[in-house]
Amino acid sequence: MDPLTPTQRAHLTSMENTFPGWALLVRDGWWWATLRVPPTPEQKAAGVLHDFARAGPNELLAALIVQRGILVRLGAT
């Protein structure tokens, strides 16, 4: 995990609290999310990703919101 600035740490902590089903980290400058329980075939077909990276906290947050929307629509959360 990369050393984080206080602002980055605050973003990461907030996202960890908001999306507890995802393991989040920053590595090599990229913000990563890994679903703690791998998606089912149905979830994969609907667009749920097991893991993904984004260039920054805002991009990761936006992607997590999309992923949560898919899971909610499927009744998974």
Backbone as numpy.savetxt, mean C-alpha at the origin, in Angstrom:
# Nx Ny Nz CAx CAy CAz Cx Cy Cz
15.43 -0.89 4.76 14.58 0.29 4.76 15.47 1.52 4.76
15.11 2.51 3.98 15.88 3.75 3.87 15.67 4.62 5.11
16.69 5.41 5.47 16.46 6.40 6.54 15.43 7.43 6.05
14.51 7.79 6.92 13.43 8.69 6.54 13.55 10.01 7.28
13.10 11.08 6.62 13.00 12.37 7.30 11.81 12.28 8.25
11.71 13.19 9.21 10.54 13.17 10.09 9.21 13.27 9.33
9.19 14.05 8.27 7.96 14.18 7.48 7.64 12.86 6.78
8.64 12.23 6.20 8.42 10.94 5.54 7.95 9.89 6.55
8.57 9.86 7.73 8.18 8.92 8.78 6.72 9.15 9.17
6.31 10.41 9.28 4.92 10.73 9.62 3.97 10.22 8.54
4.33 10.41 7.27 3.51 9.89 6.17 3.39 8.37 6.26
4.52 7.70 6.46 4.53 6.25 6.51 3.70 5.73 7.69
3.87 6.32 8.84 3.11 5.92 10.03 1.61 6.12 9.82
1.24 7.23 9.23 -0.17 7.50 8.97 -0.75 6.45 8.02
-0.01 6.12 6.97 -0.50 5.12 6.02 -0.54 3.73 6.66
0.43 3.41 7.50 0.41 2.11 8.19 -0.82 1.99 9.08
-1.20 3.07 9.73 -2.39 3.06 10.59 -3.68 2.99 9.78
-3.68 3.61 8.62 -4.87 3.65 7.77 -5.06 2.36 6.98
-3.96 1.72 6.62 -4.00 0.51 5.78 -3.28 -0.64 6.48
-3.83 -1.17 7.58 -3.11 -2.19 8.35 -2.94 -3.52 7.61
-3.69 -3.73 6.57 -3.56 -4.97 5.80 -2.37 -4.98 4.86
-1.65 -3.87 4.84 -0.50 -3.73 3.95 0.78 -3.51 4.76
1.85 -4.17 4.35 3.18 -3.90 4.91 3.79 -2.81 4.03
4.22 -1.72 4.64 4.73 -0.57 3.90 6.18 -0.31 4.27
6.97 0.08 3.28 8.35 0.46 3.55 8.89 1.33 2.43
9.99 1.98 2.73 10.69 2.79 1.73 12.04 2.13 1.50
12.31 1.79 0.24 13.56 1.12 -0.11 14.08 1.67 -1.43
15.34 2.05 -1.41 15.99 2.60 -2.61 15.23 3.78 -3.18
14.64 4.58 -2.30 13.92 5.77 -2.72 12.49 5.52 -3.18
12.07 4.26 -3.23 10.72 3.91 -3.66 9.88 3.53 -2.45
8.62 3.89 -2.50 7.65 3.58 -1.45 6.90 2.32 -1.86
7.04 1.26 -1.04 6.51 -0.05 -1.36 5.33 -0.43 -0.47
4.40 -1.19 -1.06 3.28 -1.76 -0.31 3.16 -3.23 -0.71
3.01 -4.09 0.30 2.80 -5.51 0.07 1.57 -5.94 0.87
0.62 -6.52 0.18 -0.59 -7.01 0.84 -0.20 -8.16 1.76
-0.59 -8.08 3.02 -0.17 -9.08 4.01 -0.73 -10.48 3.70
-1.92 -10.53 3.14 -2.52 -11.79 2.72 -2.61 -11.74 1.19
-1.94 -12.65 0.50 -1.96 -12.60 -0.97 -3.39 -12.57 -1.51
-3.59 -11.83 -2.60 -4.94 -11.75 -3.17 -5.40 -13.08 -3.75
-6.69 -13.29 -3.69 -7.29 -14.48 -4.30 -7.29 -14.30 -5.82
-7.53 -15.37 -6.55 -7.65 -15.22 -8.01 -8.72 -14.20 -8.41
-9.84 -14.19 -7.70 -10.90 -13.22 -8.00 -10.40 -11.80 -7.77
-9.70 -11.58 -6.67 -9.16 -10.25 -6.37 -8.13 -9.84 -7.42
-7.26 -10.77 -7.80 -6.27 -10.46 -8.85 -6.96 -10.05 -10.15
-8.00 -10.81 -10.51 -8.72 -10.51 -11.74 -9.37 -9.13 -11.70
-9.73 -8.70 -10.50 -10.37 -7.38 -10.34 -9.34 -6.24 -10.27
-8.05 -6.60 -10.18 -7.01 -5.56 -10.18 -6.25 -5.40 -8.89
-6.48 -6.29 -7.91 -5.73 -6.20 -6.66 -4.32 -6.69 -6.89
-3.36 -5.91 -6.45 -1.94 -6.23 -6.59 -1.41 -6.80 -5.29
-0.52 -7.77 -5.38 0.10 -8.30 -4.15 1.11 -7.31 -3.60
1.89 -6.71 -4.49 2.82 -5.66 -4.06 3.08 -4.70 -5.21
3.48 -3.50 -4.84 3.76 -2.48 -5.84 4.59 -1.38 -5.21
5.22 -0.59 -6.06 6.03 0.54 -5.60 5.59 1.81 -6.31
5.74 2.91 -5.61 5.46 4.22 -6.18 6.60 5.16 -5.80
6.72 6.25 -6.53 7.87 7.15 -6.38 7.84 7.99 -5.11
6.70 8.13 -4.48 6.63 8.97 -3.28 5.41 8.65 -2.45
5.28 9.29 -1.29 4.17 8.98 -0.39 2.81 9.33 -0.96
2.70 10.41 -1.69 1.39 10.78 -2.25 0.94 9.77 -3.30
1.89 9.32 -4.11 1.56 8.32 -5.13 1.19 6.99 -4.49
1.91 6.62 -3.43 1.59 5.37 -2.74 0.20 5.47 -2.10
-0.08 6.57 -1.45 -1.38 6.76 -0.83 -2.50 6.64 -1.86
-2.33 7.29 -3.00 -3.36 7.22 -4.06 -3.57 5.77 -4.51
-2.49 5.02 -4.68 -2.60 3.63 -5.12 -3.26 2.77 -4.05
-2.93 3.00 -2.79 -3.56 2.25 -1.70 -5.06 2.52 -1.63
-5.46 3.74 -1.87 -6.88 4.08 -1.88 -7.60 3.32 -2.99
-6.98 3.25 -4.15 -7.56 2.49 -5.27 -7.68 1.02 -4.90
-6.61 0.45 -4.32 -6.62 -0.95 -3.94 -7.71 -1.23 -2.90
-7.83 -0.35 -1.91 -8.86 -0.53 -0.90 -10.25 -0.47 -1.54
-10.44 0.42 -2.50 -11.72 0.51 -3.20 -12.09 -0.79 -3.89
-11.12 -1.41 -4.53 -11.37 -2.69 -5.20 -11.75 -3.75 -4.16
-10.99 -3.82 -3.08 -11.26 -4.82 -2.06 -12.62 -4.61 -1.40
-12.98 -3.37 -1.15 -14.29 -3.07 -0.56 -15.40 -3.49 -1.53
-15.21 -3.16 -2.80 -16.21 -3.53 -3.80 -16.42 -5.05 -3.85
-15.34 -5.81 -3.61 -15.42 -7.27 -3.62 -15.89 -7.83 -2.27
-16.07 -6.96 -1.29 -16.51 -7.40 0.03 -15.41 -8.00 0.87
-14.15 -7.68 0.55 -13.01 -8.28 1.26 -12.63 -7.52 2.52
-13.09 -6.29 2.68 -12.72 -5.53 3.89 -13.95 -4.94 4.53
